[in-house]
Amino acid sequence: MQGTYKVAVVGASGYAGEELIERLLGHPGVELVCLTSRQYAGRRLEEIYPRLAKSRRLAQVAGPGFVEPRAESVVQSGARIAFLALPHGLAADYALPLLQAGLRVIDLSADFRLRDPAVYRDFYAHDHPAPELLAEAVYGLPELPGRRAEISGARLLAVPGCYPTSILVPLAPLLKAGLIETGGIIVNSLSGVSGAGRKADVDLLFAECNENARAYSAPKHRHLSEIEQELSLCAGGEPVTISFCPHLIPLTRGIVTTIHATPSPNVDPQALDRCLHDAYGSEPFVRLLPPGKFPQVRDVVRTNFIDLAWTHDARTGSWLLFSAEDNVVKGAAGQAVQCFNLMTGWAETTAL
């Protein structure tokens, strides 16, 4: 199945869209044929992103640059796969007509991450615009048990959020193995400002974020819905409920997450070490850190790696798990390219 694919990026002017373009320009199996942006329609790619001007493959991009975001424009471009790098709530408007036209869709928003439309309504405060597609969509986290086969055959793929990736990767194998209790899991995450997207918002101004740190969206952040959905699946269908509190810190990119979990009765503390090594020892983008070393943003920024560490707290009897990732790469565009590679037969690490 490996070959060259004509690709469109819908919503190519956000942080994830920009990262996607850069990664796809370096992908030997991609021909970029359509880039959409309402804000930059009619302007050339190198005008908006001058640092890409000397890309050797930029000249291969069809057309003058950005076009208006219309589904028919994407179809007419000849694209066979479309990345949707749009705000939540907009992707469904494009996914349905693109799927009907025979394209495969990789959506970076939250529109197709949830399987239950009632849960979507609860967390997003409106009805899902295309509930008939929820059962078909594949949650695209390759590191989840058995997920690669589903991703490779997907017609509609939902790329996980940045917070969920930082939480699911450490916890998924432990819940699958029954090594931790499904209740009492506490998660604190610290994220750079780019996680909010490229938008005008007073709370995201430099003067508001610099030399500052604050919690937000507690106790019911919208991404909590997909986290609990996927953790419950890993636990064999037993409901998993977690306490999650995100924080905004003065970084451009990156997420650090700390997780507190209670071991199941009579579980040897060494079992956690064995489980994570068995699950991730050969994973291309998961790095298991040695004892005494903790994940940090500077080691993962602008990469598709997620670094993990863990320790047993003998005083409280709990396990502490730690992760770090780049929210724009492994938490968004890089993960989307990783899934594209699985869908098209390219080596999973291509362009990453």
C-alpha positions in Angstrom: 0.0 0.0 0.0 3.0 2.3 0.4 3.0 5.0 -2.3 2.5 8.7 -2.9 -0.7 10.2 -1.6 -2.3 13.5 -2.5 -3.1 15.2 0.8 -5.1 18.2 1.9 -4.7 20.2 5.2 -8.0 21.9 6.2 -7.3 24.6 8.7 -3.6 25.0 7.9 -3.0 28.2 9.7 -3.1 27.1 13.3 -0.3 25.7 15.4 -1.2 22.1 14.5 -1.7 23.0 10.9 1.7 24.7 10.6 3.4 21.7 12.2 1.5 19.4 9.9 2.6 21.3 6.8 6.3 21.2 7.9 6.1 17.4 8.6 4.3 16.6 5.4 6.7 18.7 3.3 9.4 16.3 4.6 7.4 13.1 3.9 8.4 11.2 0.8 4.9 9.7 0.4 3.0 13.0 0.4 2.0 15.5 -2.3 0.3 18.5 -0.7 -2.4 19.5 -3.1 -4.7 21.7 -1.0 -4.2 24.0 2.0 -7.2 25.9 3.4 -7.4 28.9 5.6 -10.1 31.5 5.7 -7.7 34.0 7.2 -5.0 33.6 4.6 -6.9 32.6 1.5 -5.1 33.7 -1.7 -1.7 34.1 0.0 1.3 31.9 -0.6 2.5 29.4 1.9 6.0 30.9 2.1 4.5 34.3 2.7 2.8 33.1 5.9 5.5 30.7 7.0 8.8 32.2 5.7 10.9 29.6 7.5 9.5 27.0 5.1 10.5 29.1 2.0 13.6 27.1 1.3 12.0 23.7 1.7 13.1 21.6 -1.2 9.6 20.3 -1.7 7.7 23.5 -1.4 7.7 24.0 -5.1 5.7 20.8 -5.4 2.7 22.2 -3.5 -0.1 22.7 -6.0 -1.6 26.1 -6.5 -0.5 29.5 -5.1 -1.0 28.6 -1.5 -4.1 28.9 0.8 -7.6 28.6 -0.5 -11.0 29.1 1.2 -12.0 26.2 3.4 -14.7 24.5 1.3 -15.2 20.7 1.1 -15.7 20.9 -2.6 -12.3 22.6 -3.0 -10.6 19.8 -1.2 -12.4 17.2 -3.4 -11.6 19.1 -6.6 -7.9 19.2 -5.6 -7.7 15.4 -6.1 -6.7 14.8 -2.5 -7.3 11.3 -1.2 -6.6 12.0 2.5 -7.6 15.1 4.3 -6.2 16.3 7.7 -8.7 18.4 9.6 -6.8 20.9 11.8 -9.9 22.8 12.8 -11.4 24.1 16.1 -13.7 21.7 17.9 -17.2 21.8 16.5 -16.2 22.6 12.9 -14.6 19.4 11.7 -17.8 17.4 11.4 -19.1 19.9 8.8 -16.1 18.8 6.6 -15.8 15.2 7.5 -19.1 14.0 6.2 -18.9 15.4 2.7 -15.3 14.4 2.4 -16.1 10.8 3.4 -19.0 10.8 1.0 -16.6 11.8 -1.8 -14.4 8.8 -1.0 -11.6 10.6 1.0 -10.1 9.2 4.2 -10.2 11.8 7.0 -7.7 12.3 9.9 -9.3 14.7 12.3 -7.2 16.6 14.9 -10.2 18.1 16.8 -12.4 16.4 19.4 -15.4 16.0 17.2 -15.0 12.2 16.7 -13.1 11.1 19.7 -16.1 10.0 21.8 -18.3 7.0 21.0 -21.4 8.0 22.9 -23.3 11.1 21.7 -24.8 11.6 25.1 -21.3 11.9 26.6 -20.4 14.4 23.9 -23.5 16.4 24.7 -22.6 16.4 28.4 -19.0 17.6 27.9 -19.5 19.9 24.9 -22.9 21.3 25.7 -24.5 20.6 22.3 -25.7 17.7 20.2 -23.1 16.0 18.0 -23.7 17.2 14.4 -22.9 13.7 12.8 -23.6 11.1 15.5 -23.9 8.3 12.8 -20.1 8.6 12.3 -19.1 8.1 16.0 -19.3 4.3 15.9 -17.0 4.3 12.8 -14.3 6.7 14.0 -11.1 5.1 15.3 -9.3 6.8 18.3 -5.8 7.2 16.9 -3.4 6.5 19.7 -1.1 3.9 18.2 0.4 2.9 21.6 -2.9 1.7 23.0 -3.2 -2.1 23.1 -4.3 -3.5 19.7 -5.0 -0.1 18.2 -2.6 -0.2 15.3 -4.7 -2.7 13.3 -7.8 -0.4 13.7 -5.8 2.7 12.6 -4.4 1.0 9.5 -7.9 0.3 8.2 -9.6 3.5 9.4 -11.7 5.6 7.0 -12.2 8.2 9.8 -9.6 8.7 12.4 -9.8 10.9 15.5 -6.4 12.0 16.7 -6.3 12.1 20.6 -5.8 15.4 22.5 -2.5 16.4 24.0 -3.6 16.0 27.6 -5.2 12.6 27.0 -2.0 11.3 25.3 0.1 12.3 28.3 -2.3 10.4 30.6 -3.3 7.4 28.5 0.2 6.2 27.6 1.3 5.8 31.2 -1.9 4.3 32.5 -3.3 2.1 29.7 -1.0 -1.0 30.1 -1.4 -0.9 33.9 -5.2 -0.9 33.8 -5.2 -3.6 31.1 -3.0 -5.8 33.4 -5.1 -5.0 36.4 -2.2 -3.6 38.4 -3.9 -0.5 39.6 -7.3 0.4 41.1 -9.8 2.0 38.7 -10.8 4.6 41.2 -8.8 7.2 43.1 -6.5 8.2 40.1 -5.4 11.8 40.4 -3.8 13.6 37.5 -2.2 17.0 37.4 -0.9 18.3 34.0 1.0 21.5 33.2 0.8 22.8 29.6 2.4 25.4 27.4 0.2 28.1 26.0 0.1 26.7 22.4 -2.3 24.0 23.7 -5.1 26.6 23.5 -4.5 27.1 19.8 -3.7 30.2 17.8 -6.4 32.6 18.7 -7.0 36.1 20.2 -7.8 35.6 23.9 -6.9 38.0 26.7 -6.0 35.1 29.0 -3.4 33.9 26.5 -1.6 37.3 26.1 2.1 37.3 27.0 1.5 39.7 29.9 -1.1 37.4 31.4 1.0 34.1 31.0 4.5 35.3 31.5 5.8 34.7 35.1 2.5 33.2 36.0 0.9 29.7 36.4 -2.7 28.9 37.0 -5.2 26.0 37.1 -8.2 26.1 34.8 -11.2 24.0 33.7 -11.4 22.1 36.9 -13.0 19.7 37.8 -14.5 18.9 34.4 -12.1 19.6 31.5 -13.7 18.5 28.2 -10.9 16.1 27.4 -11.7 14.2 30.6 -14.4 12.5 28.6 -12.1 10.8 26.1 -9.6 10.0 28.8 -12.1 8.1 30.9 -13.6 6.4 27.8 -10.3 5.0 26.7 -9.1 4.1 30.2 -12.4 2.2 30.8 -11.8 0.2 27.6 -8.3 -0.7 28.8 -9.8 -1.8 32.1 -12.0 -4.3 30.3 -15.1 -2.1 30.3 -15.0 -1.4 34.0 -15.7 2.4 34.5 -12.6 4.4 35.3 -13.1 7.8 36.9 -10.2 10.2 37.5 -9.6 13.5 39.1 -7.9 15.8 36.5 -6.6 19.3 36.9 -4.8 21.1 34.1 -2.5 24.1 34.6 -1.3 26.7 32.2 2.4 27.6 32.5 4.6 30.1 30.7 5.9 27.8 28.0 5.1 27.9 24.3 5.1 24.1 23.8 5.1 21.1 26.0 3.2 19.2 28.7 4.3 17.5 31.9 1.9 15.2 33.7 2.0 13.7 37.1 -0.3 10.8 38.0 -1.1 9.2 41.4 -2.5 5.7 41.3 -3.3 3.0 43.9 -1.9 -0.5 43.3 -4.3 -3.4 43.3 -4.1 -5.6 46.3 -1.1 -7.9 46.6 0.6 -6.4 43.6 4.4 -6.4 43.7 5.8 -2.9 43.1 8.2 -4.4 40.6 5.2 -5.5 38.5 4.8 -1.9 37.3 8.3 -1.8 36.0 7.9 -5.1 34.2 4.5 -4.1 32.7 5.7 -0.8 31.3 8.9 -2.3 29.8 6.8 -5.1 28.2 4.4 -2.6 26.8 6.8 0.0 25.6 10.3 -1.4 25.4 10.2 -1.6 21.6 7.9 1.4 20.9 9.5 3.9 18.5 8.2 7.0 20.3 7.9 6.0 23.9 11.1 6.5 26.0 11.3 4.8 29.4 13.6 6.8 31.7 16.0 5.1 34.2 15.2 5.3 37.9 15.8 8.7 39.5 15.3 10.6 36.2 12.1 12.5 35.5 10.6 13.6 32.2 11.1 17.3 31.2 9.8 19.4 28.4 13.2 20.4 26.9 14.0 16.7 26.1 10.8 16.2 24.0 10.0 19.6 22.5 9.7 19.6 18.7 9.8 15.7 18.7 7.2 13.0 18.6 8.6 11.3 21.7 6.7 10.9 25.0 9.1 10.3 28.0 7.8 8.2 30.9 9.1 7.7 34.5 7.6 6.1 37.6 8.3 5.4 41.2 6.7 3.7 44.2 5.8 5.9 47.2 6.3 3.5 50.1 5.1 6.2 52.6 1.6 6.4 51.0 1.5 3.0 49.2 0.8 4.8 45.9 2.5 4.7 42.5 3.6 8.0 40.9 3.8 8.1 37.1 5.3 11.0 35.1 5.2 11.9 31.4 6.4 14.7 29.1 5.5 15.4 25.5 5.3 18.2 22.9 1.6 19.1 22.8 1.8 20.3 19.2 3.7 17.2 17.9 3.0 14.0 19.9 -0.1 15.7 21.2 -1.4 16.7 17.8 0.3 17.0 14.4 3.1 14.4 14.9 0.6 11.9 16.1 -1.6 12.6 13.1 1.4 11.9 10.8 2.2 8.7 12.8 -1.4 7.5 12.1 -1.1 8.5 8.5 1.9 6.3 8.2 0.0 3.3 9.6 -2.9 4.0 7.3 -0.8 4.1 4.2 1.8 1.5 4.8 4.8 3.8 5.4 7.2 3.1 8.2 5.6 4.5 11.4 8.6 6.9 12.0 8.6 8.5 8.5 8.8 12.3 8.6 8.9 12.1 12.4 
